[in-house]
Amino acid sequence: MGTGALVPPIDPAEIGAVVRAAIDAGHLSSDAPAVLFHDLGRLARGLAVLASTFPPSALHAVAIKANPVVGALRHLVARGAGLEAASFEELEIARAAGCPADRVVYDSPAKTEPEIARALERGVRINADNEAELARIDRMMRDRPSASRLGVRLNPAVGAGAIAATSVATRTSKFGIAIPEDPRDLAPLFDRYAWLTGVHVHVGSQGVSLEQLVAGARRAWDVITAVHAALGRTQVRWLDIGGGLPAVYRPSDAPPSARDWADALARAVPALFDGSIELVTEVGRALQAPCGFAISRVEHVKEASGERQAVIHVGADLFVRPTYAPSYWYHEIAVLDARGERKHGPKQPWTIVGPLCFAGDVLARDRPLPPIEPGDLVFVRDVGAYTLGMWSRHCSRAIPAVLGYEDARVAELRVLKPRETPEDVVRAWGG
């Protein structure tokens, strides 16, 4: 396994023209000292890999929570992707991105009755989390039938991966209905709700093994076949296997490729590839993370008891997980000069610190890097997922601009999200 990431990481040597274009257009300056970039061409190529690896009928519903920037999502939707929403607000984001209702998947363990009602009116695909939610949907469907395709989330209980917080298929998981020892015990649930035509499982994200991903899909298929046998009819017509394919963050990471994943699934659940059932995926991180990078000006260079520190303009606000849980989360860093060319020279240990007022705002400690000076640019790789979508308002820093481009050599930039102004931040706090 480990034959290659779904999307290859960005090389800092490739992006000089993009950074210079941002500087020349005024997006990156002393007044706007940090910018996020998203390689839309790379994003489209990653989606094309998924589409070519799985059956043409498969729906690839990209997880909005990974990167909620509407412009990036719109780029995916225009190329055939669906979107997976983990909240009603994300359903609104999906609509803003122009995603057709039949390509939207709505997942959440805490949907309110009004939210379910509005989702049913729109006709989006819904995965119910538990039996109480199924009963709510049933009451609503009796009053007003919907075009929505309805599924139920099952917990395959295949265990935690290397990162407990991103593992959602433990026996005590808050998500879904636990698959019983005898899957035929779920037959009455499906018999009660004839409109229940889908099954959803999700094992987790980074740190979850290929074997666990496949085992989750296999357990879901065992439920489907057992239920059909018990009912004497075919009722479940689609299987949502979630996401979870890892991304490359460290040089030593060797995640399974999309082909590895598909081949392993085909061996374990051939029906996913022979047309017996429709397949839905919810890939987020592996597709989005490698398409983004951050650039921040170095504001100050200082020394503290022999530790060289470079102070930059993004930290625990953008990199919540790496700063609070550095043993699990990591980003490659490079140093560019003030015009975006990669710097070289003898490497020394540097600590990269952010702008927030707490001691844990450290993005990287003792990282071997070339000499850093004020005005240099720090490049942080793989920020296309679970960074901006987790933005922290601590210290009320403005969210940087997000710029998109399709070809790093041409460097034609488009603003996917403007930089917040101080007035925007005041409004966000009710001012």
N, C-alpha and C positions, 0 to 999 in steps of 0.2 A: 504494500500500500504506500501511499504518499508519493504519487507520481506527479503531483503538481496542483497548485491552487486553481480555483475556478477563474480568478482574475490575477494576473501577475502583479507584483508590487511595482510601484513607481520608482524609477531610478532618479535621484536628485540631479544627476547630470543631464537629464532629459528636459528639465523644466525651466532652464534659464530664460528662454524666449517668453514663456508665459509670465514669469515673475517680472521681467523687464516691461512687458506690456501693461501689467498691473501698476507698476511704478509710474510709467509714462502717462497712464490715464488718471493718475491721482488716487487710485484705490489703496495704495500702500505708501504711506508717508509718515512723517513725525506726528501728524494729526490723526492718522489712521494706521496705527502701528502693527496691526495683525489682520490677516486675510485668510479665509478658507477657500480652497480650490477643489473643483470636482471635474474629473476627466470624463466627460459624457460619452466620448467615443469608446473609451475603455469599458464604461458601463454597458453600452449597447453590445459590445463584443462579448461580454460576460453573459448577458441574457441570451445571446445567440448560441453560446456553448450549451447552456441549459436546454434551450429549445431543440437543438440538434441531438442531444444526448438522450432525451426522454421522448416518449411517443408524441406525435404532433397534436393529439387531442389533450395533452396535459395542460393544466392551468398553472402557471407559475405566478403566484400571488406574493409579490415582494413585500416584506414586512415594513410597514410605514415607520414603526418605532425605531428602526435602525437609522433612518435618515428621513425626517419629515419635510425636507425642503421641497416645496411643490414643483419647482422647475425641474429638479432631478427626477421626481416621480412622473411628471408629465412626459419626460423624455422616454422613460420606460414604457408607459402606457401606450404611447404612440407606436411602439415597436411590439405590441402584443401582450405585454405583461398585465397581470392583474395586480391588485393590492390587498394586503392583509391589514385590517384595522383592529387594534387592541383596545379601542375606546370609541365612544360615539363621536368625540372630537376628531378622531382619525378618520371616521366615516366622512366627515365634512372635508377633511384634507383630500381623501380619495375623490370626492366629487369635484373639488377645485382642480385636481389634476386631470379631470376629464375621463376618469375610469368608468366604463359602462357598469351598471349595477350587477350584471351577471358575472362580472370578473372581480367583484369585491367580496372578500371573505371577512366576516365580522366575528372576532374572538374576544371574549372578555369574561372573567369569572364574576363580574359584578354589574351586569346589565340591568338597568331599571326597566320597569314596565313601559314607561313612555319611550325609552330608547328602543326597546324591542319593537314596539308598535310602529315607530317611525322607520326602523330598518325593514320591517315586513312590508310597509307601504312602498318602500323604494324597490323591493325585490332583490336585495342583496343576499348572498349566501351567508347563512348563520350557523355557527357551531355553538350549541347550548353546552353549558359547563356542567350541569347537574340535573337531577330529577325535578327539583322545584322549578327550575327554569323551563324544562320541557313542559311541565304542567301549565305554566304561564303562557307559553306559546300555543299550547293546545286550546286554551280558552279564547285566545285572540283569533286563532285560525277558524274557530267555529263561527265567530261573529263576522269575520271578513277574511275569506281565503286570500292567500298571497302567492305571488310567483316565486317567492324565495325558495331556494333549495336548502333544506334543513338537515343538519347533522348533529351529532353529539360527541363531545370530547371524552375519550376514555384514557385512563392512566394505565399504561402498560407495565409500570413498576419494574423497569429494567435497571434501576439503581442510579446512583449519582456518578457523574464523571469526575474529572480532576478538579473542577471548580464547582463547589456545592451551590453557590448562589445562582448559577446559570443552568443547573440541572433540575428539570421539572418532572421527572418520572421516578421519584423515590416513592416509597410506600406511604409516606406522610405528606406527599405533595398536596398543595391547595387546589390543584387543577384537575378537573375531570372526575369521572366515575371510575373507581378502581375495577379493573377486569377481574372477575372472580376466578377461582381455581377451575371451575367448570364453566366455560364461556356460554354454554347453553342456558345458564341461569339468566342471561340477558335477553333471551327470546321474548319473555312477556313484555319487556319494555318496548321492543320494536313492534310487537303485536298490538299493543295499546295505541301506538301512534303510527298509523299507516303512512303518514306524511314524512316520517323520519327515514330519509334515504341516504344519509351520509354518516361516515365515521371519521373522527379526527383524533390523531395522536401526535404528541410532540414530546421529544425526549430531552431536548435542551440545546444549548448553543456551544460556544467555545469550551473546549475541554471534554466534550462528549465524544466517545469513540465511534468509529464506523460500525463496529459490532453492535453497539447499543442502538444506533440509529436503525439498523436493519432489524434488530430484535423487536423494536417497537412496532415497525411496520408488519412484521411477521405475526406478532400477537394480535394486532388489529385484524389481520386477514383471518386468523383462526377464529376470532369472534364472528366475523361476517359469515364464514362458511358454516359454523355451528348454528348460528341463528337461522340461516336459510334452511338448513337441514331440519331444524326443529319446527319451523313455520311451514315447511313444504312449499315455499315460494321464494323468488328472488325479490328482495326489497331494497337492499343497500346497493346503490349504483355508483357511488363515488367514495374514494378514500383519500383523506387529507393527511399526508405524512409529516406535515410541519416543515421546519427548516433544520438548522443545526450543523450544516456543513461548516467546518472551521475555516478561518482565514489564517494567513501567514503574518505573524507579528515579529517573531524572533528569527534570526538567520537559521537557527536549528529546527524551526518548525517544518514538518513534512506532512501536511494534511492530505487526506484522500482527495483525489480529483473528482469532478463530476462523473467521469467515466467509471472510476472505482466505485462510487456510490451506486450508480445505475447498474453496473454489473453485479454487485453484491445483492442489490434489491431483486434483480431479475432471477438470480439463483434461489433466493429465499421466497419470493412471491412472484412467480411467473405471470400471474394474472394482471399485474400492473403493466405488462408490456404486450399482452396478447389481445387486448381489447375487451376483456371480461368486465373491467371496471374502469371508471374515469379516475385519473390521478391528479391530485392537487399538491403542490409544494408551496412552502412559505419561506424560501431562502431570503435572508436579509444580509447578515454580516459578511458572508463569503463573497457576495456580489458587490456590496456597497463599500465596505471598509477599504479595500485596496485602491478604490477610485479617487480617494480624497487625500489631501495633504494640507497642512497648516504652515503658514509663514509668519514669523513674528520678528520684528526688529529687536535687537539687543539694546536695552535702555541703559544698563549699567553693567560693569564688570567689577567685581570686588573679591576680596580674600577674607576668609574667616578662619582663623587658626590653621592656616595652611591649605584650606579648601578653596579652590577657585570656583567662583559662582558667577553665572551669567543670568541677569534678571531680564525676563521676557514678558510679553503682554498677554499670554494665555497660560493658564495653569489649572488649578482645581476647578475653575469654572467650566472649562471645556473638557478637561481630562479627569472627570470625577473618579472613575475606576482606577486608573494608574496611580493617582495620588493617594487614594484611600486604601488601596489594596495592591501595592507595587509588587508583591510576590507573585501575583497572578497575571497582572496586566503590564504590557511593555510596548513601547513604540520606538522604532528606529529613528535616530536623529542625525542630521548632517548640518554643517555650517556653510553658509554662502556669504559672499561679500555683498556690499551694498547694492550691487547691480545684478545679483542673482547667480553669479558664477560660483561653482563649488570651490571652497577653500581647501588647500592642502598644507602640509607642513608637519613638523613633529607632533605626535599626539601626546596629550597629557590628560590626566583625569579632570573632568569638569562636572560641576553640578548645575543643572538647569533649574532655575526656580521661577515661579510665577508671581503675579502681582497682588495676590490676595493676602489679607491680614491674618494669617495663621501659619504656624510653623510647619505644618504638613504640606504646604503648597510647593511640593518638589516634584518635578516631572521626571528627572533622571539624576541619579547620584553617581559620581565618580565614573562618568562615561568617557572613554578615550576619544578626544576630539582635537582637531587642530587649534591653534591659537585663536581666541575670540576677542573682538574689540567692540566697543560701543558703535552702533550703526550697522554692524553685521546683521545677517538674517539667519535665523534658526529655522530649519526645515524639519517638520515632524511628519512621519509617514503614517499611512493607514488610518486616517481620521474620517473616512467616509461613512462610518457607522458607529453608533453608540458613543458619540462625542457631543456634537451640537444638539442631538435629540435629548441629551441628559444635562443640558446647560444649567449651571447653578447660578442663582441670583445673589449669592453671598458677595458682599461689597458692591453690588449693583453695577457691575461693569457692563458696558455696552457689548452686545453680540456683534462680532465682526461681520463684514460683508462676505457673502458666499458667491464666488465667481465660477462659471462653467466654461469649458472649452471642449472642442471635439478633436483637435489635432494640435499637439504641443509644438509642432514645427511652425504652424501657421499662427497660432496664438491669438485667434479671434475670440475675445472674451465676451461673455454675456453675464449680466448681473442676475443671479438666481434669487438672491435675497440681499437687499440693501443693508448697509451697516446701520445699526441702531444709532440714533442721536441721543444726547442726554435727555432731551424732551421725551423721546420714546420710552426711556427707562422710567422717567417720572410718571408717565401715563400708566405704565405697567404696574406701578405701585398705587394707582388710584389718584394721582395728582392732576 
